[in-house]
């Protein structure tokens, strides 16, 4: 199955709904990102590099959705 950005947003929405660390989805996202940094530290991963790669993926996905307009 090819995921669309709508599917990607819905997928993270489900994760945040289950995360339940804060009062809002925004709180949950902040906690999830902080926890991902802790996980990265403990597993020898460079969070900043992974985040940069994730941003590149995000931009590529936006570009694809817009038909190459970026």
Phi, psi and omega in degrees: 000134176270123181277140172261169177296330175297317178295318180298316179296319179295322180297314179289330175301320178293319178298313182296323179297328180272340185293315171048048176260343182227188182276337184228167175298325178297317176301316181296321179294317178300313179296320178298316180293319177297317179295325177296325176294317177299316179300315180300314178303313185285345182245017175065029180256148178268097185302318182301318179293317178296321178295321177297317177297319178298320179296320176299318178298315179303312180298319178297318180294321176297315180300315179299316181296326181273003179077029177085025184280347182282000000 
